[in-house]
Amino acid sequence: MREWIRAFVGVFFAFLGVQSEADRRYDFEKGRFSVFAVAGLILTFVFLSIVYGLVQLALIYVQ
Amino acid sequence: MTKAITLAISLIAIPASADWQINMNEGVTALSREIFDLHMLIFWICVVIGVAVFGVMFYSIFKFRKSKGAVSEHWHENTTVEVVWTVIPSIILIAMAIPATATLMDMYDTSEADVEIQVTGYQWKWRYQYLDEDIDFFSNLATSREEITNEAAKNPNYLLEVDNPLVIPVNKKVRFLITSNDVIHSWWVPNFAVKKDAIPGFVNESWVKVEEPGVYRGQCTELCGKEHGFMPVVVEVKAEADYEQWVADQKAMKLAMAGEASKEFSMDELIAQGEGVYNMSCAGCHQPNGQGIPGAFPAITGSTIATGEMDKHIDIIVNGKSGTAMQAFKEQLSAVDIAAVVTYQRNAFGNSMGDFIQPSAIQK
């Protein structure tokens, strides 16, 4: 469970483009590729949902 | 002293600001004002950000300068600061996108138009076709060649005047379907705010609802060849009754023109009319003196076409010549205009064929 949380946090910060050198090193040395790939796919879906939601919000504002 | 300087600056600034502007036009439509307001909102957001960022930067440079003994820090990262400067701009961008989306949605809402007009770009003129009325005409530059070549004084609407302006009614939603016959042009009237590319094979849409009758001028804004600067847009916005009258006049004029085509003209009448048609439609390439531009546009003087068979001469004007810049004029000129310009070209610029053709013999 702890590995999954770390992976999600790592991918989230990768989305932001911000990560400390120590965490990056930890992720690359201890993390498993498959866990990061799944976390990446899930957060991509979350990101797209947020963009979609923001567009819907803008459309509500328009009408 | 400070008061004197302020007064001097304001005295210089007031007449200067009346003569020219660097900000965009506020325009004459609700949409143009909406775009202007959005532009100003984004502008002031950028000003605030600029002042804050550069303020901190310049203050830091000044306060912590080397001569005061400042020593630079050496550290690699600060995740908190990086997150803050990533998240805050994202929030600002999203906040700006919301009113921008509202304006864009309005710009693209061409539904429920009262009048629909197809605007087609040609090298180098505009064609306006009223889709609900049987009105179809070309709008050519009306500035004289003498003004362009500095042989006459330039009038205030120099290069912004046409023979047939686009006419639309005030307070009615007018939808434009914008396309092109040859290369990419762009139809733009600054007071209407929206500018649209005219692309061959594509139809772009735009709309306008002008609140003030008047004459509004614009230009082609996509480099489209030699006479790109010579195809202005002029829109005359009329009160509804005046617009209805104009529509009736256009229809009457079309009937009269149809009658003209069957009339018999003398050679002198055709040459007189042909000179005007030539200057409007041919002189741009073949030049006002008929000498053309060697290597680009052939001369009319001594031309094998203008001094050859009449049928071939008419054919090249009516249908153009593929693979060259010679366009087909069958849509642009009436039978009378074609007969006139053919007759003129065969009997002007040193050509003296002595023959002429009647409009009724022109097969379009």
Chai-1 contact restraints between the chains, C-beta under 6 A:
chainA,res_idxA,chainB,res_idxB,connection_type,confidence,min_distance_angstrom,max_distance_angstrom,comment,restraint_id
A,L16,B,T86,contact,1.0,0.0,6.0,A-B,restraint_1
A,V18,B,E82,contact,1.0,0.0,6.0,A-B,restraint_2
A,V18,B,V83,contact,1.0,0.0,6.0,A-B,restraint_3
A,V18,B,T86,contact,1.0,0.0,6.0,A-B,restraint_4
A,S20,B,E77,contact,1.0,0.0,6.0,A-B,restraint_5
A,S20,B,T79,contact,1.0,0.0,6.0,A-B,restraint_6
A,A58,B,I98,contact,1.0,0.0,6.0,A-B,restraint_7
A,A58,B,T101,contact,1.0,0.0,6.0,A-B,restraint_8
A,Y61,B,I98,contact,1.0,0.0,6.0,A-B,restraint_9
A,V62,B,A102,contact,1.0,0.0,6.0,A-B,restraint_10
A,V62,B,M105,contact,1.0,0.0,6.0,A-B,restraint_11
